[in-house]
């Protein structure tokens, strides 16, 4: 029975990692979602995941003890969600919390090193899709000139690649780590996600200053022959992509055109939105129309300027909102690109506790020092999607399971002796 449950946990976890971490399911779900059989398969995956997780906890009591503190913290996060009626965004968050716990149980049962190594393989595959996507104007992504693989959105793809790198790199043999880092970093560059590249640079600099292993790996990038070969290949590929794909790094217009259009787009945006903003501020309400054409015009020209305005609008909604917030669905429409502010607008001051508790949980359980909690903490400043995607919740859970591996092994041995 014990061996069968372990095998089932490995198969289940492998399926979750392949389907969600590579975004294979969502890439093909759109055109096939009308088929009832496809929907049945989708919900069956979650049913089997919950069932195998429950059997694993029942069959091994030490897993229940390991999961209990995590479940308690996530339950507090879930209780805050029920301040407002449950909407589709709230359901996505609750499903993400459930995924978090189930993956932790399955990875603890299947073996932390095996789970992280398998995740590294899927992350490398996702990186390869992004590198391939960079060479073609419209292969996988929804933004011309930016690679995203099966994810569709370049910023979300870069975020998942960075989390996959931080979580899984230590599970690989030492000789492969530098090559793996070069491969994933090249894929992140292909997404042209400035926020993720900034986060990666900060985390790498701080990790290199604190950890000798990271400094040795950085030196190995230039010293190992196979790493130099991979670095040369990806540099040549990105250069070829810039030549072959006329949109790579430019989007729908040239960089000169985009800069030239910025003053007109900004003037048009402020002229059409500011009166609405001021009127609603007087009425002690929050701005509507987060996805209207005025915002999109500016976002296509300069995403950094657009994010600044999104952020200011969300801050205005927080300061003028009701005592219990406006709910996740309405807060999500504001596109704050900031997880802390998203939950603050949704549930007022108490909402900030949700991302803070999750970061504390990762800090307490992570087997990767400060690298993972620091990455998550910084990514939350630039993204509001990190706690809503099954792929990112799987990676965060896998990042926590490394420290529990020793607990699982020692507790299992003790129970076997009993």
DRENROVEX-578964 format. One record per residue (C-alpha): x, y, z; residue in one letter. Coordinates in Angstrom, 3 decimals, m for minus. Layout:
N
REC        xx        yy        zz  r
REC         X         Y         Z  a
...
***
This chain:
418
REC        xx        yy        zz  r
REC     0.000     0.000     0.000  x
REC     2.751     2.449     0.965  x
REC     4.718     1.849    m2.233  x
REC     1.593     2.179    m4.373  x
REC     0.703     5.520    m2.772  x
REC     4.245     6.780    m3.357  x
REC     4.058     5.816    m7.038  x
REC     0.641     7.467    m7.340  x
REC     2.028    10.630    m5.715  x
REC     4.923    10.725    m8.194  x
REC     2.628    10.262   m11.198  x
REC     0.162    12.838    m9.907  x
REC     2.872    15.390    m9.143  x
REC     4.572    14.834   m12.502  x
REC     1.254    15.429   m14.263  x
REC     0.650    18.666   m12.333  x
REC     4.134    19.974   m13.065  x
REC     3.947    19.161   m16.789  x
REC     0.400    20.413   m17.268  x
REC     0.588    23.637   m15.259  x
REC     4.239    24.625   m14.957  x
REC     4.697    24.430   m18.722  x
REC     1.160    25.883   m19.164  x
REC     0.461    23.059   m21.580  x
REC    m3.132    22.740   m20.396  x
REC    m4.042    26.424   m20.678  x
REC    m2.394    26.739   m24.095  x
REC    m4.645    24.050   m25.537  x
REC    m7.625    24.529   m23.241  x
REC    m9.020    27.533   m25.142  x
REC    m9.726    25.874   m28.505  x
REC   m10.826    22.617   m26.867  x
REC   m12.800    23.977   m23.909  x
REC   m16.132    23.393   m25.658  x
REC   m15.641    19.632   m25.505  x
REC   m17.235    18.104   m22.430  x
REC   m14.609    15.368   m22.282  x
REC   m11.845    17.984   m22.024  x
REC   m13.602    19.708   m19.119  x
REC   m14.087    16.334   m17.459  x
REC   m10.345    15.681   m17.729  x
REC    m9.553    19.117   m16.284  x
REC   m11.685    18.663   m13.172  x
REC   m10.630    15.042   m12.816  x
REC    m7.021    16.183   m12.412  x
REC    m7.957    18.224    m9.367  x
REC   m10.158    15.475    m7.963  x
REC    m7.360    12.911    m8.213  x
REC    m4.865    15.395    m6.737  x
REC    m6.981    16.009    m3.648  x
REC    m7.700    12.282    m3.254  x
REC    m4.045    11.194    m3.498  x
REC    m3.024    13.978    m1.113  x
REC    m5.590    12.900     1.480  x
REC    m4.537     9.247     1.204  x
REC    m0.882    10.269     1.618  x
REC    m1.683    12.226     4.785  x
REC    m3.811     9.420     6.243  x
REC    m1.266     6.744     5.408  x
REC     1.659     8.659     6.925  x
REC     0.935    10.597    10.074  x
REC     4.142    12.645     9.986  x
REC     2.928    14.341     6.802  x
REC    m0.124    15.616     8.665  x
REC     2.144    17.118    11.313  x
REC     4.311    18.759     8.657  x
REC     1.341    20.163     6.734  x
REC    m0.611    21.427     9.781  x
REC     1.290    24.747    10.306  x
REC     1.133    25.517     6.578  x
REC    m2.567    24.673     6.397  x
REC    m3.290    26.890     9.415  x
REC    m1.611    29.925     7.844  x
REC    m3.304    29.371     4.475  x
REC    m6.639    28.902     6.246  x
REC    m6.239    32.357     7.786  x
REC    m5.634    33.744     4.300  x
REC    m8.749    31.962     3.038  x
REC   m10.886    33.335     5.876  x
REC   m10.014    36.898     4.875  x
REC   m11.277    36.165     1.367  x
REC   m14.768    35.449     2.753  x
REC   m15.149    39.067     3.869  x
REC   m16.696    39.613     0.420  x
REC   m18.859    37.318    m1.739  x
REC   m16.798    34.731    m3.591  x
REC   m16.168    35.751    m7.212  x
REC   m14.119    34.106    m9.967  x
REC   m10.891    35.809    m8.876  x
REC   m11.468    34.662    m5.291  x
REC   m12.071    31.120    m6.546  x
REC    m8.749    31.228    m8.405  x
REC    m6.969    32.303    m5.229  x
REC    m8.642    29.607    m3.119  x
REC    m7.773    27.013    m5.772  x
REC    m4.178    28.265    m5.623  x
REC    m4.078    27.744    m1.851  x
REC    m5.425    24.223    m2.298  x
REC    m2.801    23.556    m4.969  x
REC    m0.115    24.832    m2.598  x
REC    m1.015    22.323     0.124  x
REC    m1.561    19.373    m2.234  x
REC     1.759    19.855    m4.026  x
REC     3.560    20.105    m0.694  x
REC     2.043    16.777     0.383  x
REC     2.701    15.051    m2.953  x
REC     6.298    16.295    m3.183  x
REC     7.024    15.279     0.419  x
REC     5.661    11.826    m0.319  x
REC     7.316    11.430    m3.738  x
REC    10.687    12.756    m2.554  x
REC    11.876    16.352    m2.554  x
REC    14.957    15.811    m4.741  x
REC    12.984    13.894    m7.361  x
REC    10.260    16.560    m7.430  x
REC    12.710    19.438    m7.754  x
REC    14.765    17.661   m10.437  x
REC    11.628    16.972   m12.454  x
REC    10.581    20.607   m12.059  x
REC    14.003    21.685   m13.351  x
REC    13.478    19.622   m16.508  x
REC    10.091    21.240   m17.151  x
REC    11.525    24.710   m16.437  x
REC    14.302    24.068   m18.976  x
REC    11.658    22.950   m21.486  x
REC     9.627    26.122   m20.851  x
REC    12.803    28.161   m21.338  x
REC    13.382    26.442   m24.663  x
REC     9.851    27.352   m25.765  x
REC    10.548    31.013   m24.944  x
REC    13.803    30.981   m26.905  x
REC    11.971    29.417   m29.834  x
REC     9.163    31.941   m29.516  x
REC    11.641    34.842   m29.772  x
REC    12.537    33.942   m33.354  x
REC     8.979    34.158   m34.727  x
REC     6.541    37.101   m34.708  x
REC     3.462    35.127   m33.633  x
REC     4.374    31.599   m32.554  x
REC     2.990    31.210   m28.998  x
REC     2.672    34.579   m27.252  x
REC     0.083    37.329   m27.442  x
REC     2.593    40.193   m27.810  x
REC     4.593    40.554   m31.007  x
REC     8.292    40.923   m30.301  x
REC     8.223    39.354   m26.810  x
REC     8.677    35.650   m26.120  x
REC     6.344    33.881   m23.691  x
REC     6.149    30.197   m24.644  x
REC     2.869    28.492   m23.762  x
REC     2.181    31.072   m21.013  x
REC     0.993    33.707   m23.482  x
REC     1.985    36.728   m21.375  x
REC     5.689    37.589   m21.465  x
REC     5.872    39.036   m17.925  x
REC     4.147    35.998   m16.421  x
REC     6.413    33.665   m18.414  x
REC     9.519    35.441   m17.101  x
REC     8.199    35.305   m13.538  x
REC     7.607    31.548   m13.763  x
REC    11.047    30.954   m15.284  x
REC    12.766    32.900   m12.496  x
REC    10.852    31.065    m9.764  x
REC    11.579    27.725   m11.457  x
REC    15.275    28.594   m11.575  x
REC    15.488    29.617    m7.905  x
REC    13.514    26.579    m6.728  x
REC    15.165    23.821    m8.751  x
REC    18.788    24.820    m9.429  x
REC    20.147    23.238    m6.223  x
REC    18.540    19.893    m7.062  x
REC    20.749    19.540   m10.154  x
REC    24.286    18.095   m10.160  x
REC    26.891    20.789    m9.570  x
REC    28.295    20.422   m13.072  x
REC    24.940    21.298   m14.668  x
REC    23.931    24.241   m12.507  x
REC    25.858    26.979   m14.330  x
REC    24.602    25.796   m17.731  x
REC    21.058    25.636   m16.404  x
REC    21.314    29.197   m15.075  x
REC    22.613    30.484   m18.425  x
REC    19.808    28.722   m20.316  x
REC    17.010    30.087   m18.110  x
REC    18.507    33.593   m17.934  x
REC    18.653    33.680   m21.736  x
REC    14.984    32.680   m21.852  x
REC    14.118    35.458   m19.381  x
REC    15.971    37.950   m21.583  x
REC    13.933    36.714   m24.566  x
REC    10.734    37.711   m22.740  x
REC    12.048    41.304   m22.468  x
REC    10.460    41.553   m19.009  x
REC    12.338    44.446   m17.438  x
REC    10.803    43.944   m14.003  x
REC    11.807    40.269   m13.844  x
REC    15.315    40.998   m15.103  x
REC    15.623    43.649   m12.387  x
REC    14.456    41.195    m9.715  x
REC    16.840    38.512   m11.012  x
REC    19.772    40.947   m10.900  x
REC    18.981    42.000    m7.328  x
REC    18.593    38.412    m6.099  x
REC    21.772    37.255    m7.873  x
REC    23.825    40.146    m6.470  x
REC    22.642    39.619    m2.889  x
REC    22.941    35.810    m3.108  x
REC    26.459    36.072    m4.543  x
REC    27.469    38.385    m1.703  x
REC    26.103    36.014     0.958  x
REC    26.657    32.506    m0.427  x
REC    30.022    31.095    m1.600  x
REC    28.212    28.458    m3.690  x
REC    26.563    31.158    m5.794  x
REC    29.908    32.895    m6.353  x
REC    31.437    29.583    m7.412  x
REC    28.571    28.986    m9.840  x
REC    29.023    32.461   m11.351  x
REC    32.730    31.766   m11.839  x
REC    31.828    28.435   m13.412  x
REC    29.811    30.230   m16.090  x
REC    33.039    31.547   m17.580  x
REC    35.228    28.615   m16.588  x
REC    33.345    25.491   m17.683  x
REC    33.601    24.537   m21.329  x
REC    30.049    23.225   m21.659  x
REC    28.680    26.397   m20.068  x
REC    30.612    28.578   m22.519  x
REC    29.206    26.515   m25.388  x
REC    25.619    26.940   m24.176  x
REC    26.179    30.662   m23.579  x
REC    27.554    31.059   m27.112  x
REC    24.619    29.150   m28.603  x
REC    21.953    31.216   m26.847  x
REC    23.705    34.505   m27.671  x
REC    23.873    33.532   m31.340  x
REC    20.237    32.399   m31.235  x
REC    19.042    35.690   m29.724  x
REC    21.081    37.631   m32.288  x
REC    19.564    35.548   m35.088  x
REC    16.094    36.083   m33.590  x
REC    16.634    39.843   m33.657  x
REC    17.458    39.592   m37.361  x
REC    14.875    36.993   m38.354  x
REC    11.991    38.401   m36.300  x
REC    11.491    42.088   m37.230  x
REC     9.339    42.651   m34.137  x
REC    11.728    41.178   m31.557  x
REC    12.484    43.893   m29.025  x
REC    10.278    46.405   m30.819  x
REC     6.653    45.332   m30.402  x
REC     4.157    46.537   m32.970  x
REC     6.136    49.718   m33.801  x
REC     9.759    50.685   m33.871  x
REC    11.346    52.061   m30.722  x
REC    11.588    55.518   m32.324  x
REC     7.869    55.479   m33.148  x
REC     6.959    54.372   m29.641  x
REC     8.966    57.185   m28.038  x
REC     7.500    59.696   m30.470  x
REC     3.952    58.635   m29.660  x
REC     4.418    58.758   m25.878  x
REC     3.559    62.472   m25.317  x
REC     0.397    62.176   m27.416  x
REC    m0.713    58.963   m25.709  x
REC    m0.040    60.404   m22.264  x
REC    m1.890    63.635   m23.093  x
REC    m4.850    61.672   m24.462  x
REC    m4.911    59.401   m21.429  x
REC    m4.786    62.170   m18.842  x
REC    m7.320    64.264   m20.737  x
REC    m9.870    61.445   m20.843  x
REC    m9.291    59.735   m17.503  x
REC    m8.390    62.485   m15.027  x
REC   m11.862    64.139   m14.984  x
REC   m13.414    60.732   m14.257  x
REC   m10.764    60.119   m11.586  x
REC   m11.319    63.492    m9.866  x
REC   m15.092    63.116    m9.945  x
REC   m14.994    59.665    m8.379  x
REC   m12.486    60.815    m5.756  x
REC   m14.965    63.474    m4.696  x
REC   m17.637    60.804    m4.401  x
REC   m15.313    58.660    m2.236  x
REC   m15.312    55.839    m4.783  x
REC   m12.686    54.136    m6.884  x
REC   m11.901    54.550   m10.611  x
REC   m13.532    52.186   m13.073  x
REC   m12.480    51.072   m16.544  x
REC    m9.156    49.466   m15.748  x
REC    m9.018    47.769   m19.130  x
REC   m10.429    50.510   m21.331  x
REC    m8.796    51.762   m24.504  x
REC    m7.262    54.834   m22.868  x
REC    m5.110    52.697   m20.609  x
REC    m4.218    50.250   m23.372  x
REC    m2.978    53.019   m25.681  x
REC    m0.450    54.139   m23.114  x
REC     0.497    50.576   m22.135  x
REC     1.415    49.729   m25.730  x
REC     3.650    52.782   m25.957  x
REC     5.352    52.718   m22.548  x
REC     4.433    49.968   m20.105  x
REC     6.513    51.561   m17.319  x
REC     4.538    54.809   m17.512  x
REC     1.287    52.845   m17.648  x
REC     2.237    50.868   m14.544  x
REC     2.937    54.070   m12.685  x
REC    m0.549    55.326   m13.466  x
REC    m2.106    51.954   m12.600  x
REC    m0.291    52.071    m9.271  x
REC    m1.446    55.613    m8.507  x
REC    m5.005    54.669    m9.376  x
REC    m4.914    51.666    m7.036  x
REC    m3.490    53.772    m4.209  x
REC    m6.363    56.196    m4.741  x
REC    m8.823    53.296    m4.579  x
REC    m7.257    52.070    m1.325  x
REC    m7.331    55.463     0.369  x
REC   m10.904    56.230    m0.682  x
REC   m12.356    52.723    m0.485  x
REC   m14.738    51.294     2.128  x
REC   m13.412    49.898     5.456  x
REC   m13.585    46.294     4.201  x
REC   m12.235    46.992     0.710  x
REC   m13.915    46.505    m2.646  x
REC   m13.403    42.773    m3.178  x
REC   m10.870    40.847    m5.234  x
REC   m12.734    41.001    m8.544  x
REC   m13.009    44.790    m8.526  x
REC    m9.473    45.253    m7.187  x
REC    m8.090    42.974    m9.899  x
REC    m9.692    45.143   m12.577  x
REC    m7.486    48.037   m11.483  x
REC    m4.398    46.190   m12.781  x
REC    m2.152    47.483   m10.011  x
REC     0.690    45.082   m10.962  x
REC     1.383    44.868    m7.233  x
REC     0.254    41.949    m5.075  x
REC     0.386    43.878    m1.804  x
REC    m1.726    46.708    m3.155  x
REC    m4.131    44.296    m4.847  x
REC    m5.065    42.663    m1.540  x
REC    m4.974    46.007     0.265  x
REC    m7.518    47.475    m2.139  x
REC    m9.584    44.274    m2.047  x
REC    m9.793    43.907     1.754  x
REC    m8.465    47.202     3.119  x
REC    m5.657    47.101     5.708  x
REC    m6.225    43.492     6.735  x
REC    m5.667    42.444     3.123  x
REC    m1.949    43.227     3.371  x
REC    m1.686    40.304     5.814  x
REC    m2.279    37.759     3.025  x
REC     0.930    38.268     0.983  x
REC     2.924    38.975     4.163  x
REC     1.821    35.673     5.756  x
REC     2.676    33.729     2.606  x
REC     6.121    35.339     2.415  x
REC     6.708    34.527     6.092  x
REC     5.659    30.934     5.406  x
REC     8.128    30.634     2.529  x
REC    10.862    32.227     4.640  x
REC    10.220    29.813     7.517  x
REC    10.114    26.646     5.405  x
REC    12.310    27.373     2.413  x
REC    15.420    25.265     2.069  x
REC    17.078    27.867    m0.190  x
REC    18.102    30.508     2.309  x
REC    16.945    34.018     1.468  x
REC    16.892    33.532    m2.315  x
REC    13.311    32.271    m2.665  x
REC    11.556    34.553    m0.113  x
REC    13.525    37.522    m1.429  x
REC    12.510    36.677    m5.007  x
REC     8.845    36.272    m4.082  x
REC     8.838    39.436    m1.972  x
REC    10.300    41.476    m4.854  x
REC     8.193    39.903    m7.596  x
REC     5.069    40.839    m5.652  x
REC     6.056    44.488    m6.111  x
REC     5.778    44.113    m9.890  x
REC     3.084    41.485   m10.396  x
REC    m0.435    40.897    m9.133  x
REC    m0.709    37.371   m10.603  x
REC     1.804    35.397    m8.562  x
REC    m0.759    33.998    m6.076  x
REC    m3.413    33.194    m8.690  x
REC    m1.591    30.911   m11.151  x
REC    m1.343    27.168   m10.436  x
REC     2.153    27.212   m11.991  x
REC     3.542    29.768    m9.535  x
REC     1.795    28.191    m6.555  x
REC     3.295    24.815    m7.522  x
REC     6.759    26.375    m7.661  x
REC     6.332    28.136    m4.316  x
REC     5.207    24.879    m2.719  x
REC     8.139    22.972    m4.232  x
REC    10.441    25.645    m2.850  x
REC     9.216    24.846     0.644  x
REC     9.403    21.087     0.400  x
REC    13.212    20.896     0.352  x
REC    13.490    21.653     4.053  x
REC    10.828    19.061     4.835  x
REC    12.684    16.252     3.061  x
REC    14.820    15.460     6.086  x
REC    11.734    15.556     8.340  x
REC     9.888    13.164     6.044  x
REC    12.768    10.701     5.861  x
REC    13.491    10.682     9.596  x
REC     9.830    10.486    10.588  x
REC     9.167     7.704     8.098  x
REC    12.068     5.697     9.451  x
REC    10.802     6.167    13.006  x
REC     7.300     5.042    12.071  x
REC     8.660     1.999    10.247  x
REC    10.561     0.981    13.399  x
REC     7.352     1.299    15.407  x
***
